[in-house]
Amino acid sequence: MSEAARSAHLIGPAELQAWLGERTDIVLLDVRHVMPADHADHDSYLAGHLPGALFVDVDADLAGVGTGRNGKRPLPGAAEFEKTVRRWGVEVDTPVVVYGSARSPAPARAWWLLKWAGVESVRLLDGGFEGWAGEIAAGEDDDRRDSDFVIRPGGLPVVEVGDVPSFADRGLLLDARPAIKFSHPTDAGAGHIPGARSAPVADFFDTAGFLRPDDELRKRFAAIGISAGAEPAAYCSTGVSASLEVFVLSVLGVRARLYAGSASEWTADPSRVLVR
């Protein structure tokens, strides 16, 4: 069952290369993102990407309009995201493969939104772009196909800001950011939602950028009190790394909620504090 769950979420470079040679209906999405500058990496896409891949911008395509109180990257509205999915040529039953740089959480934001919207088959490329050894294309890909996709929002659960404390009180609120952002005595920008537990997404990958084996991942979550049957919630700074936290938990069969507003929404209200 674990193997089936992993294969439903991830695809390896060799398997994808073989799959692309057999099928023409696969949609590839390139969600590369530059950190710590925190902006879409369109230049790297133009320099080289998987043949046929469409570029996806985390802010332009995977986030809605910020109001100053709903976080830096709120979820897009259903009607807005439906138009985006149609522009990618994705139908409900279209097989989609999303990739970015190795260990980057950005592709998981696309995975989360597509699954939330009702797309049935969405997988991440294990190892990211750096793990790919096949053909590379350059320049902009113009093979854009419109679809008749009809969104069915709600495929994955969210947690609203008012419910966040209840998850923290039960020890089920996970902070996906680096440990140094969770708590650091000399970093004025560090701090976490009271009651949250540190679960940095970077720890889920090996040195080559491939997701660690399921048993290792389970041990890491068990060490912070998350095991089979738990229903946690995840947050980060802007809801991107938290999407990867939800993805990894889903690989393990744990249904986690995304706090999309994350710390950027939490701190927009001065009555809500972060603690170090």
Backbone bond lengths (Angstrom), bond angles and torsions (degrees), N, CA, C in turn:
res aa  C-N    CA-C-N  psi(-1)  N-CA   C-N-CA  omega(-1)  CA-C   N-CA-C  phi
1 M - - - 1.460 - - 1.520 110.98 -
2 S 1.339 116.82 -40.49 1.448 121.23 178.16 1.527 110.63 -60.58
3 E 1.333 116.17 -42.37 1.459 120.70 -179.58 1.518 110.92 -64.03
4 A 1.342 116.41 -39.90 1.457 120.95 179.16 1.519 110.64 -66.37
5 A 1.340 116.45 -40.23 1.458 120.09 179.27 1.521 110.89 -64.40
6 R 1.335 116.09 -41.62 1.466 119.51 179.52 1.525 111.00 -64.60
7 S 1.323 117.03 -42.73 1.469 119.70 -178.33 1.524 112.02 -70.19
8 A 1.334 117.04 -21.19 1.463 120.33 176.21 1.524 111.87 -78.35
9 H 1.329 116.42 -16.86 1.461 121.47 -177.91 1.526 113.10 -108.45
10 L 1.323 117.02 -31.87 1.459 122.41 -173.54 1.518 111.65 -123.75
11 I 1.328 115.11 150.75 1.459 120.17 171.31 1.530 107.48 -134.21
12 G 1.335 116.66 133.31 1.456 120.93 179.78 1.519 111.31 -80.01
13 P 1.330 117.80 160.63 1.469 121.54 -179.06 1.528 113.47 -57.10
14 A 1.333 117.61 -43.89 1.471 119.95 -178.42 1.525 110.79 -66.63
15 E 1.329 116.68 -41.58 1.459 119.88 179.39 1.523 110.76 -64.25
16 L 1.331 116.79 -41.79 1.460 119.60 179.36 1.518 111.06 -64.55
17 Q 1.323 116.99 -40.72 1.458 120.14 179.88 1.535 110.33 -60.78
18 A 1.319 116.58 -43.02 1.466 120.51 178.55 1.523 110.60 -67.24
19 W 1.306 116.25 -40.24 1.470 122.14 -177.88 1.522 110.78 -64.34
20 L 1.339 116.64 -40.74 1.459 120.42 179.71 1.526 111.57 -65.22
21 G 1.344 116.40 -27.80 1.456 119.72 177.47 1.512 113.34 -76.17
22 E 1.327 116.88 -15.16 1.463 121.40 -176.73 1.522 113.76 -104.98
23 R 1.348 117.27 -25.70 1.458 120.47 -173.05 1.518 111.43 -128.09
24 T 1.317 115.70 149.00 1.463 121.11 179.52 1.530 112.08 -113.69
25 D 1.322 116.79 -0.70 1.468 119.81 -175.62 1.523 113.51 -97.58
26 I 1.325 118.44 4.29 1.461 121.84 -178.66 1.529 109.84 -76.24
27 V 1.309 116.80 135.98 1.461 121.70 173.87 1.520 108.20 -106.68
28 L 1.325 115.84 125.03 1.462 122.61 178.61 1.525 109.19 -104.07
29 L 1.314 116.36 130.99 1.456 121.55 179.38 1.524 109.73 -120.55
30 D 1.320 116.02 124.47 1.460 123.22 179.95 1.533 107.94 -99.14
31 V 1.339 116.59 112.92 1.466 120.80 -176.71 1.525 109.51 -117.48
32 R 1.322 116.34 51.26 1.459 118.16 179.85 1.540 111.04 -75.57
33 H 1.331 113.92 144.76 1.462 121.10 -170.68 1.521 108.72 -146.63
34 V 1.316 116.88 137.39 1.463 121.87 -177.68 1.529 110.27 -92.28
35 M 1.317 116.10 127.07 1.461 121.83 174.10 1.534 108.21 -125.01
36 P 1.323 119.51 146.33 1.468 127.46 6.56 1.515 114.92 -86.99
37 A 1.359 117.58 4.55 1.463 119.10 179.68 1.530 111.36 -62.59
38 D 1.342 116.49 -25.55 1.463 122.48 173.35 1.528 112.86 64.52
39 H 1.345 114.64 55.28 1.465 117.83 173.76 1.533 109.53 -147.25
40 A 1.320 116.15 160.44 1.461 121.59 -178.32 1.523 111.09 -60.57
41 D 1.336 115.94 141.06 1.463 121.00 -176.45 1.530 110.25 -102.14
42 H 1.327 115.27 66.16 1.465 120.04 -178.88 1.520 111.70 -67.88
43 D 1.319 116.99 -30.47 1.469 120.24 -179.77 1.524 111.29 -61.91
44 S 1.337 116.79 -42.22 1.467 119.31 178.46 1.517 111.07 -65.57
45 Y 1.318 116.65 -37.08 1.469 120.42 176.28 1.524 110.70 -60.26
46 L 1.324 117.56 -46.70 1.462 120.95 -179.40 1.523 111.48 -63.79
47 A 1.331 116.25 -34.54 1.464 120.61 -179.50 1.525 111.77 -70.83
48 G 1.328 117.39 -30.03 1.464 119.95 179.71 1.510 111.84 177.45
49 H 1.331 116.56 129.41 1.460 121.63 178.63 1.515 109.63 -149.56
50 L 1.327 116.79 167.51 1.457 120.24 177.14 1.528 108.92 -62.57
51 P 1.328 118.31 136.84 1.465 120.87 -177.44 1.529 112.41 -54.21
52 G 1.327 115.40 128.34 1.451 120.65 178.27 1.509 114.88 87.77
53 A 1.340 118.05 -6.55 1.463 120.92 -177.29 1.524 110.82 -70.21
54 L 1.318 115.94 141.77 1.453 122.84 175.19 1.525 108.86 -99.90
55 F 1.323 115.99 141.55 1.451 118.62 -179.41 1.519 110.53 -82.83
56 V 1.332 115.63 138.05 1.463 122.40 -179.72 1.524 108.74 -122.87
57 D 1.320 116.12 127.69 1.464 123.24 179.36 1.528 108.09 -98.72
58 V 1.342 116.23 122.36 1.462 120.14 -177.60 1.524 111.71 -55.65
59 D 1.323 117.70 -38.95 1.459 120.27 -177.61 1.527 112.64 -82.72
60 A 1.320 117.72 -46.66 1.463 120.47 -176.26 1.524 112.67 -73.50
61 D 1.334 117.15 -33.00 1.468 120.72 -172.91 1.524 114.17 -107.92
62 L 1.325 117.79 -25.79 1.463 120.55 -170.55 1.525 113.60 -118.71
63 A 1.322 117.23 13.62 1.460 120.68 179.40 1.517 109.81 -141.22
64 G 1.320 114.81 153.04 1.454 120.97 177.14 1.521 111.11 -95.42
65 V 1.310 115.58 -164.57 1.457 121.59 -176.62 1.525 109.98 -86.53
66 G 1.319 115.55 127.51 1.450 120.32 177.58 1.524 111.29 -80.58
67 T 1.304 116.13 142.45 1.462 121.21 -179.86 1.524 111.93 -107.63
68 G 1.336 115.77 -4.43 1.455 119.82 -173.84 1.518 111.87 95.37
69 R 1.338 115.96 -13.72 1.468 119.48 -179.87 1.525 112.21 -125.65
70 N 1.337 117.85 -7.70 1.465 120.32 -176.45 1.521 113.30 -108.64
71 G 1.313 118.31 17.19 1.458 121.61 177.17 1.512 112.77 95.23
72 K 1.329 115.00 163.51 1.461 120.45 -176.76 1.522 111.99 -70.74
73 R 1.341 117.22 -35.09 1.475 120.56 -179.15 1.534 109.95 -131.06
74 P 1.326 117.19 72.33 1.466 118.93 176.74 1.522 110.35 -65.66
75 L 1.309 116.54 159.92 1.455 119.64 177.87 1.527 110.25 -65.47
76 P 1.330 117.84 144.54 1.463 118.88 175.24 1.523 110.31 -68.76
77 G 1.322 116.65 156.30 1.452 120.55 175.26 1.521 110.70 -66.64
78 A 1.324 116.49 157.15 1.464 120.82 -176.92 1.524 111.90 -59.19
79 A 1.323 117.90 -47.03 1.470 120.96 -178.21 1.530 110.56 -64.56
80 E 1.328 115.74 -39.38 1.463 120.61 179.31 1.525 110.83 -63.80
81 F 1.338 116.63 -46.38 1.462 118.88 -177.75 1.530 111.32 -71.16
82 E 1.309 117.64 -30.93 1.460 119.78 175.61 1.529 110.78 -58.35
83 K 1.323 117.08 -41.99 1.464 120.99 177.91 1.531 110.81 -63.04
84 T 1.323 116.59 -39.37 1.463 120.90 179.48 1.521 110.86 -64.20
85 V 1.334 117.26 -45.79 1.463 121.21 -179.74 1.528 110.21 -63.76
86 R 1.312 117.40 -39.27 1.467 120.60 177.27 1.525 110.99 -62.45
87 R 1.333 116.42 -40.35 1.467 120.50 179.64 1.518 111.51 -63.09
88 W 1.331 117.01 -30.11 1.465 120.60 177.70 1.531 112.20 -77.91
89 G 1.331 117.24 -9.34 1.463 119.70 -178.44 1.512 113.62 78.79
90 V 1.312 116.85 23.69 1.465 121.82 -176.85 1.521 110.63 -95.85
91 E 1.332 116.01 129.97 1.459 122.71 171.27 1.538 107.84 -105.04
92 V 1.318 116.43 173.57 1.461 121.05 -179.45 1.524 111.52 -55.22
93 D 1.347 117.01 -38.91 1.462 121.17 -175.56 1.531 113.45 -101.86
94 T 1.324 117.85 13.44 1.463 120.77 178.20 1.524 110.06 -74.90
95 P 1.335 118.65 129.73 1.469 119.75 174.03 1.532 109.90 -73.21
96 V 1.319 115.81 124.27 1.466 121.40 -177.28 1.524 109.08 -118.08
97 V 1.321 116.25 135.51 1.468 122.20 173.71 1.523 107.50 -122.10
98 V 1.322 115.83 126.55 1.459 122.60 -177.94 1.524 108.90 -113.34
99 Y 1.321 116.21 139.33 1.459 118.71 176.99 1.525 110.20 -144.77
100 G 1.316 114.07 163.67 1.455 122.00 174.60 1.511 107.80 -153.21
101 S 1.301 117.31 -156.15 1.463 120.05 174.04 1.521 109.18 -72.51
102 A 1.317 115.94 154.91 1.462 120.37 179.88 1.524 110.37 -56.74
103 R 1.332 115.77 135.08 1.465 124.40 178.02 1.528 113.76 71.33
104 S 1.327 117.63 0.86 1.465 119.74 179.86 1.525 110.68 -74.38
105 P 1.333 118.19 137.46 1.463 120.27 177.07 1.527 113.35 -81.74
106 A 1.337 117.89 -12.44 1.463 120.98 -173.84 1.538 113.54 -55.58
107 P 1.351 119.64 -44.44 1.461 118.80 179.72 1.524 113.38 -59.77
108 A 1.329 116.98 -30.57 1.458 120.20 -179.39 1.523 111.64 -67.11
109 R 1.333 117.42 -27.18 1.467 119.93 175.88 1.537 109.15 -64.55
110 A 1.347 116.90 -41.00 1.466 119.81 176.96 1.526 110.53 -66.31
111 W 1.344 116.01 -43.18 1.471 119.55 176.90 1.518 110.45 -56.06
112 W 1.335 116.57 -47.88 1.465 120.83 -176.64 1.528 110.77 -60.66
113 L 1.322 116.96 -48.46 1.460 119.96 -177.24 1.521 112.29 -65.24
114 L 1.324 117.27 -40.18 1.460 120.05 179.64 1.528 111.12 -65.65
115 K 1.322 117.20 -41.98 1.462 120.02 177.41 1.528 110.52 -67.89
116 W 1.313 117.31 -39.92 1.464 122.35 176.71 1.532 110.31 -60.04
117 A 1.346 115.35 -36.26 1.466 120.83 -176.38 1.528 113.52 -80.38
118 G 1.356 117.24 -11.70 1.446 119.61 176.81 1.516 115.89 109.44
119 V 1.339 118.81 6.70 1.469 120.68 176.52 1.527 107.85 -74.24
120 E 1.311 116.76 130.87 1.462 120.75 -168.61 1.518 114.46 -78.75
121 S 1.331 117.82 -39.85 1.464 120.98 -173.96 1.520 111.06 -122.47
122 V 1.331 115.60 104.05 1.459 121.53 177.74 1.526 107.50 -132.41
123 R 1.321 116.35 124.29 1.459 120.43 -179.99 1.526 110.65 -129.02
124 L 1.322 115.67 150.41 1.452 121.34 174.82 1.523 109.33 -96.05
125 L 1.324 115.92 144.87 1.459 121.21 176.19 1.515 108.65 -78.69
126 D 1.319 116.89 113.45 1.456 121.80 -179.16 1.530 109.39 -66.00
127 G 1.313 116.19 131.65 1.464 119.94 -178.61 1.509 113.57 90.52
128 G 1.339 116.64 -11.00 1.456 120.96 177.56 1.517 113.92 64.08
129 F 1.315 115.24 -165.36 1.464 120.87 -177.72 1.527 111.58 -60.23
130 E 1.329 116.17 -36.07 1.471 119.64 -177.74 1.519 112.21 -66.95
131 G 1.330 117.66 -23.26 1.454 120.70 179.61 1.511 113.79 -85.75
132 W 1.315 117.20 -6.03 1.460 122.28 -178.04 1.527 110.51 -80.88
133 A 1.324 116.95 130.91 1.473 120.86 -179.24 1.519 111.70 -117.70
134 G 1.329 117.44 7.60 1.458 120.87 -177.68 1.518 113.04 -89.52
135 E 1.314 115.07 -162.50 1.457 122.62 -178.22 1.532 110.49 -63.93
136 I 1.337 114.81 148.11 1.464 121.58 178.90 1.526 108.49 -124.64
137 A 1.322 116.11 138.97 1.468 121.41 175.74 1.523 108.74 -112.22
138 A 1.317 117.05 156.02 1.457 122.08 179.53 1.518 110.17 -123.48
139 G 1.325 115.53 163.01 1.454 120.40 179.65 1.523 112.05 82.30
140 E 1.321 115.45 -176.03 1.464 121.72 -179.87 1.506 109.98 -81.79
141 D 1.317 117.10 137.80 1.456 121.03 176.41 1.526 108.54 -90.00
142 D 1.326 116.80 121.80 1.460 121.53 -175.94 1.520 113.46 -99.41
143 D 1.313 117.27 1.82 1.471 120.81 -178.05 1.529 109.52 -81.26
144 R 1.319 116.21 69.58 1.460 121.10 -178.05 1.521 109.73 -99.23
145 R 1.313 114.53 127.36 1.469 120.36 -176.11 1.518 109.53 -116.65
146 D 1.315 116.78 125.24 1.456 120.34 175.17 1.518 109.65 -77.54
147 S 1.341 115.59 153.27 1.457 120.33 178.39 1.521 109.32 -130.18
148 D 1.321 115.72 176.14 1.465 122.01 177.36 1.528 110.54 -107.06
149 F 1.309 116.30 28.19 1.462 121.07 -175.73 1.527 112.00 -53.82
150 V 1.317 115.53 133.86 1.466 121.96 174.77 1.525 107.46 -115.65
151 I 1.302 116.60 118.03 1.457 121.21 -174.33 1.525 111.75 -69.14
152 R 1.322 114.14 142.83 1.467 122.24 174.09 1.526 107.27 -127.71
153 P 1.333 117.15 76.83 1.467 120.47 -173.89 1.516 111.91 -63.28
154 G 1.333 114.45 152.60 1.462 120.13 177.34 1.506 114.14 107.03
155 G 1.344 117.60 7.56 1.459 120.45 -178.93 1.516 113.57 -66.38
156 L 1.331 117.57 -23.48 1.461 122.84 174.35 1.523 107.97 -129.32
157 P 1.327 117.35 147.10 1.470 120.14 -174.20 1.520 113.59 -85.45
158 V 1.322 114.74 151.25 1.459 121.98 175.73 1.523 108.72 -120.11
159 V 1.313 115.44 167.88 1.467 121.14 171.59 1.524 106.92 -127.01
160 E 1.318 115.99 132.04 1.455 121.05 179.16 1.521 109.77 -86.16
161 V 1.329 115.12 160.80 1.461 120.43 -173.58 1.529 112.35 -57.19
162 G 1.320 117.47 -35.91 1.459 119.84 -178.44 1.515 113.97 -67.44
163 D 1.330 116.92 -22.04 1.464 121.03 -179.02 1.519 113.31 -96.10
164 V 1.331 116.67 -6.56 1.465 120.32 -177.57 1.529 112.58 -57.48
165 P 1.332 119.57 -46.29 1.477 119.12 -178.67 1.525 113.78 -58.06
166 S 1.329 117.89 -32.52 1.467 118.81 -179.15 1.524 111.19 -66.56
167 F 1.339 117.43 -34.14 1.463 120.35 175.70 1.524 109.99 -69.81
168 A 1.325 116.49 -40.98 1.469 120.12 178.77 1.524 110.90 -63.13
169 D 1.330 116.57 -40.79 1.466 120.45 -179.07 1.523 112.14 -62.79
170 R 1.340 116.05 -29.07 1.469 120.22 -179.08 1.527 112.05 -94.39
171 G 1.330 117.51 6.20 1.461 121.10 179.93 1.511 113.17 72.47
172 L 1.336 116.59 26.55 1.470 121.01 -174.17 1.524 112.89 -118.19
173 L 1.328 117.36 19.54 1.462 120.98 177.03 1.517 109.17 -106.87
174 L 1.327 116.55 117.62 1.462 122.34 -174.75 1.522 110.97 -106.90
175 D 1.315 115.88 132.35 1.456 123.31 177.92 1.528 107.90 -99.69
176 A 1.329 116.62 114.34 1.462 121.74 -173.65 1.525 113.84 -85.08
177 R 1.302 117.88 -4.53 1.465 121.30 -176.84 1.531 112.22 -73.48
178 P 1.320 117.39 166.08 1.467 119.70 174.72 1.528 110.65 -56.24
179 A 1.310 116.49 148.54 1.463 121.15 -177.50 1.523 111.90 -56.86
180 I 1.329 117.66 -31.44 1.463 120.70 -178.09 1.524 111.15 -68.11
181 K 1.346 117.24 -25.80 1.466 120.33 176.48 1.528 111.31 -83.42
182 F 1.326 116.13 -24.14 1.470 120.62 178.66 1.522 110.42 -68.36
183 S 1.323 114.83 -44.68 1.467 118.65 -178.18 1.519 109.67 -159.83
184 H 1.325 116.11 123.23 1.457 120.09 177.21 1.524 108.36 -155.46
185 P 1.326 117.46 124.05 1.471 120.31 -172.11 1.517 115.04 -64.26
186 T 1.348 118.32 -25.90 1.467 119.35 -176.42 1.520 113.39 -110.42
187 D 1.312 118.47 1.54 1.459 121.90 179.64 1.523 108.42 -99.17
188 A 1.331 116.10 109.79 1.465 120.35 -177.07 1.526 111.90 -65.05
189 G 1.339 116.89 -22.43 1.459 120.10 -179.44 1.514 113.60 -89.02
190 A 1.334 116.76 -3.78 1.461 119.75 -179.00 1.520 110.59 -81.60
191 G 1.314 115.11 158.16 1.459 120.21 178.15 1.512 110.22 146.88
192 H 1.325 115.95 154.90 1.460 120.63 -176.61 1.520 111.01 -135.03
193 I 1.308 115.78 163.12 1.452 121.32 176.51 1.529 107.97 -63.88
194 P 1.303 117.99 132.92 1.474 120.12 -177.68 1.533 112.26 -53.45
195 G 1.336 114.95 129.41 1.455 120.64 178.95 1.516 114.77 90.78
196 A 1.341 117.46 -7.50 1.466 120.41 -179.62 1.524 111.05 -71.64
197 R 1.330 115.23 158.95 1.460 121.40 176.95 1.526 109.12 -117.01
198 S 1.308 116.92 138.95 1.464 121.64 -177.66 1.531 110.42 -77.77
199 A 1.335 115.83 125.63 1.468 121.95 177.94 1.529 108.37 -143.40
200 P 1.348 117.90 71.52 1.470 121.72 -174.58 1.532 112.72 -59.89
201 V 1.321 116.38 128.88 1.467 120.01 -177.32 1.524 112.15 -66.32
202 A 1.329 117.57 -25.42 1.469 119.68 179.91 1.521 111.60 -61.29
203 D 1.336 116.96 -25.70 1.463 120.93 -178.50 1.533 112.90 -72.69
204 F 1.319 117.29 -10.78 1.459 120.46 -175.80 1.531 112.85 -82.73
205 F 1.333 117.19 -7.51 1.461 120.88 -174.10 1.525 111.90 -115.91
206 D 1.333 115.17 151.71 1.463 118.68 174.84 1.519 109.18 -82.99
207 T 1.327 116.69 -178.15 1.465 120.28 -174.68 1.521 113.19 -66.62
208 A 1.327 117.09 -20.90 1.465 120.55 178.85 1.528 112.16 -90.02
209 G 1.323 116.71 -3.83 1.455 119.60 177.92 1.509 115.03 92.54
210 F 1.336 117.47 13.09 1.464 121.33 177.86 1.524 109.18 -96.82
211 L 1.323 116.30 146.56 1.463 120.44 -179.29 1.525 109.96 -64.11
212 R 1.314 116.21 135.22 1.459 121.21 -179.02 1.530 110.53 -64.84
213 P 1.345 117.96 158.97 1.471 121.39 178.93 1.529 111.57 -59.15
214 D 1.320 115.29 154.01 1.461 120.45 -176.93 1.526 112.98 -55.98
215 D 1.336 117.25 -41.53 1.468 118.66 -176.22 1.530 110.97 -64.22
216 E 1.340 116.87 -36.66 1.465 120.02 177.31 1.526 110.82 -66.21
217 L 1.330 115.32 -41.54 1.465 119.64 -179.43 1.521 110.90 -64.93
218 R 1.322 116.38 -41.77 1.473 119.82 179.30 1.529 111.06 -61.47
219 K 1.323 116.26 -40.16 1.460 119.83 179.50 1.528 110.78 -63.62
220 R 1.320 116.09 -39.78 1.458 119.71 -179.92 1.526 111.09 -64.54
221 F 1.322 116.38 -42.27 1.462 119.30 178.85 1.528 111.46 -72.31
222 A 1.316 116.08 -38.19 1.468 119.09 179.13 1.525 110.73 -61.39
223 A 1.330 116.18 -34.30 1.465 120.39 -179.01 1.529 112.41 -64.95
224 I 1.337 116.74 -21.76 1.469 119.33 177.39 1.526 110.90 -109.68
225 G 1.332 116.26 15.36 1.456 119.99 171.74 1.508 116.48 90.54
226 I 1.341 117.55 15.38 1.470 120.58 179.42 1.519 108.57 -112.15
227 S 1.321 116.19 117.81 1.458 120.73 -179.69 1.522 109.22 -135.49
228 A 1.329 115.93 -178.67 1.460 120.99 179.95 1.526 109.69 -55.46
229 G 1.315 116.08 135.33 1.456 120.81 -179.27 1.515 113.42 97.74
230 A 1.323 117.20 -17.73 1.463 120.66 177.15 1.521 109.79 -73.71
231 E 1.316 116.71 152.96 1.462 122.19 176.88 1.525 108.35 -129.93
232 P 1.339 116.77 76.61 1.463 120.59 -175.09 1.528 112.75 -81.16
233 A 1.317 114.82 177.75 1.461 122.79 171.62 1.526 107.12 -127.48
234 A 1.339 115.77 151.34 1.459 120.19 -177.77 1.523 110.74 -127.69
235 Y 1.326 115.07 144.71 1.460 120.91 175.12 1.518 109.01 -142.25
236 C 1.330 115.81 170.15 1.465 121.88 176.15 1.527 106.51 -149.91
237 S 1.309 117.67 -132.88 1.462 120.03 175.71 1.524 111.69 -91.21
238 T 1.361 115.12 -44.47 1.468 119.33 -173.95 1.525 113.57 -131.46
239 G 1.332 118.64 8.26 1.456 120.72 178.13 1.509 115.19 90.25
240 V 1.333 117.62 8.14 1.468 120.56 179.38 1.527 110.57 -93.21
241 S 1.330 117.33 -56.61 1.465 119.74 177.16 1.523 111.28 -60.31
242 A 1.329 116.24 -33.85 1.465 119.97 177.97 1.533 111.12 -63.11
243 S 1.319 117.59 -31.07 1.466 120.67 176.62 1.521 110.62 -63.99
244 L 1.332 116.17 -36.53 1.462 119.62 176.86 1.527 110.84 -68.82
245 E 1.327 116.54 -37.29 1.468 120.24 176.08 1.533 110.10 -58.95
246 V 1.334 115.77 -45.43 1.472 120.96 178.40 1.521 110.22 -62.46
247 F 1.340 116.73 -40.48 1.464 121.47 179.83 1.521 111.09 -61.20
248 V 1.326 117.15 -48.92 1.466 120.60 -177.53 1.525 110.47 -63.68
249 L 1.308 116.95 -41.09 1.460 120.05 177.30 1.527 110.78 -63.74
250 S 1.327 116.52 -36.27 1.464 120.10 177.82 1.524 111.30 -65.18
251 V 1.333 117.04 -37.10 1.464 120.83 174.66 1.526 110.20 -56.11
252 L 1.329 115.73 -36.54 1.462 121.16 -177.81 1.529 112.66 -87.36
253 G 1.323 116.97 2.85 1.452 120.29 178.71 1.514 114.14 84.79
254 V 1.331 117.43 14.56 1.461 122.21 179.20 1.532 108.47 -102.59
255 R 1.316 116.67 123.74 1.463 121.84 -178.87 1.531 109.29 -89.66
256 A 1.314 115.90 105.70 1.461 121.11 -177.45 1.524 110.58 -106.93
257 R 1.315 115.59 152.54 1.452 121.58 176.98 1.526 110.47 -95.59
258 L 1.309 116.09 147.01 1.461 121.96 177.70 1.533 109.55 -98.70
259 Y 1.333 115.96 124.35 1.451 119.67 168.68 1.523 105.92 -92.45
260 A 1.313 116.23 91.36 1.462 121.69 -171.32 1.523 112.56 -65.17
261 G 1.322 117.35 -36.25 1.462 119.38 -179.95 1.511 112.98 -65.87
262 S 1.323 116.31 -33.71 1.461 124.05 175.14 1.532 112.66 52.53
263 A 1.327 116.66 -158.73 1.464 120.81 -173.26 1.524 112.48 -62.07
264 S 1.341 116.78 -29.46 1.463 118.97 -179.08 1.525 111.63 -69.06
265 E 1.322 118.11 -28.47 1.463 120.58 173.19 1.521 110.51 -82.62
266 W 1.334 115.84 -42.30 1.465 120.74 -177.30 1.522 110.87 -55.61
267 T 1.321 117.36 -44.13 1.464 121.35 -175.47 1.525 113.23 -83.24
268 A 1.330 118.04 -4.64 1.464 120.43 177.92 1.522 111.23 -68.57
269 D 1.314 116.45 -22.24 1.466 122.32 176.33 1.530 107.52 -102.67
270 P 1.327 117.99 114.94 1.479 119.85 -176.69 1.523 114.33 -61.74
271 S 1.330 117.36 -14.15 1.468 118.89 178.04 1.521 111.85 -79.61
272 R 1.329 115.89 -13.67 1.473 120.29 178.03 1.532 107.80 -102.15
273 V 1.304 115.99 126.05 1.471 119.85 -172.51 1.536 110.32 -113.59
274 L 1.331 113.97 161.81 1.467 122.13 167.19 1.517 107.45 -107.39
275 V 1.291 116.84 145.08 1.465 120.20 178.24 1.531 109.33 -116.89
276 R 1.328 114.90 151.11 1.465 120.49 179.53 1.518 111.20 -105.06
